[in-house]
Amino acid sequence: MKDELKKVKEFFATSWAIDNRTSIYVLTIFITLLGLLSYLSIPKEQFPEIVIPTIIVSTPYPGTSPEDMENLVTRPIEKQLKSMADVKKITSSSVQDFSTIVVEFTPTMEVAEAKQRVRDAVDKAKTNLPNNLPKDPDIKEVDISEIPIMNINLNGDYDLQRLKKYAEEAQDRIETLPGITRVDIVGALEREIQVDVDMYRMQAASVTFSDIERAIASENVTISAGNITNFGTKRTIRVTGQFKTPAEVKNIMIKSSSGAIVYIKDIADVKDSFKEQESFARFNGNNVITLNVIKKSGANLLIASDAIKGIIDDLKTNTYPPDLNVTLTGDQSRFTRSTLEELNNTIVIGFLLVTLVLMFFMGLNNAFFVGLSVPLSMFVAYLIFPGLGFTMNMIVMFAFIFALGIVVDDAIVVIENTHRIHRHEKDIVKAAKHAAGEVFLPILSGTLTTLAPFFPLAFWPGNVGKFMHYLPVTLILTLFASLFV
């Protein structure tokens, strides 16, 4: 048996750790502290942010039927888009006054390059588009990070205009948070000064719609009047002419084609009203105003969510009236927090159960070190995560939980093999070195075999591969760390 032990190769990491116990104790404390700090700083979110190379081309053309939109706008743009390389699928939709084209590229295409290719194709198609389009086609990329992390619903016995003021107060405060990109208000009314022209009066006064439009546009401006020097100090002068009340619009004078001076109030009714409502929000069948909160890419979801809830609680206590109902829906942090708590509970419970069960078969010391391999291997993974750009999301946390069982199995195999060799080799140090070296390759190959089904996910064609590459990388990182623990 002793001759066989001499032929066994040692695993360098284990041998070095056994020969330097004090350094290992210090390193263990160091890894634990840094791992906890790294864990606290890693952004937490529900799903990893995956960039999808999909571009949307939107073209408005008011007053056009769906059939004309198809022939005049959609088809000329589609013709140029189809000539591009690396296009996976093109989907178009032509409805009244609007055309939408969705271009999906192959997963290997960068979004910036895909957007530029679509922009170039649309520029080529402009010569075949109608000349009276109100604006150029709008080109946008699909961004998953634009999905709201929370919806804040405001409702009560108030009109929409009053609710909008309350919503804007919350919007201004939430947008000051460092982890928030913007807050969109849905269901609110937008103020509009309406000029309802009487056709018969307008014709009698020899005034056209263009005359009214030019008169209002030229009066509703604030212009600079230059600078003046007063006792050595230069001051800027400006003439403020922007309208503040509908009465100012009524008193605008228009010179008709006949030379007569006509006031707008003589030929039109001016009302302070609202635009036609295009966004609607409902909560339990009632009208509400909803704030959709958009998080910045890479920001910590849990920290942002807690900060938003703090702002809402402060507004409800100090600013909002008592009968204003504020309800939070679609809170993604709730699921992320639940998954994160399950992971932490699994680590703690796994350590305790492994130590308790193995204590009866391997002794307290051996069982403790087997259980200790679980948190230590994960702390090492936490240290490397920021450098890889990983976040704590559902896929990563599932990989951690999956790897816990394999980590414990590997530790048990090493300790059991150490006891087996120690029966013949009285020196426990040599026995531990030989045991680790003997089972290193079997453990490594067995672990890789266990991970084999997950490797194809990282290279799966399409967006599934981009989404699932977190899983095998996390598994490999955690299990590789366990080999040295």
Secondary structure, DSSP 8 states (H G I E B T S, - for coil): -HHHHHHS---HHHHHHHH-HHHHHHHHHHHHHHHHHHHHHS-B-SS------EEEEEEE-TT--HHHHIIIIIHHHHHHHTTSSSEEEEEEEEETTEEEEEEEE-TTS-HHHHHHHHHHHHHHHGGGS-TT-SS--EEEE--GGGS-SEEEEEESSS-HHHHHHHHHHHHHHHTTSTTEEEEEEES---EEEEEEE-HHHHHHTT--HHHHHHHHHHHS-EEEEEEEEETTEEEEEEEE----SHHHHHT-EEE-TTS-EEEHHHHEEEEEEE-------EETTEE-EEEEEEE-TT--HHHHHHHHHHHHHHHHHHTS-TT-EEEEE--HHHHHHHHHHHHHHHHHHHHHHHHHHHHHHH-HHHHHHHHHHHHHHHHHHHHHHHHHT--B-HHHHHHHHHHHHHHHHHHHHHHHHHHHHHTT---HHHHHHHHHHHHHHHHHHHHHHHHGGGHHHHT-TTHHHHHHTHHHHHHHHHHHHHHH-
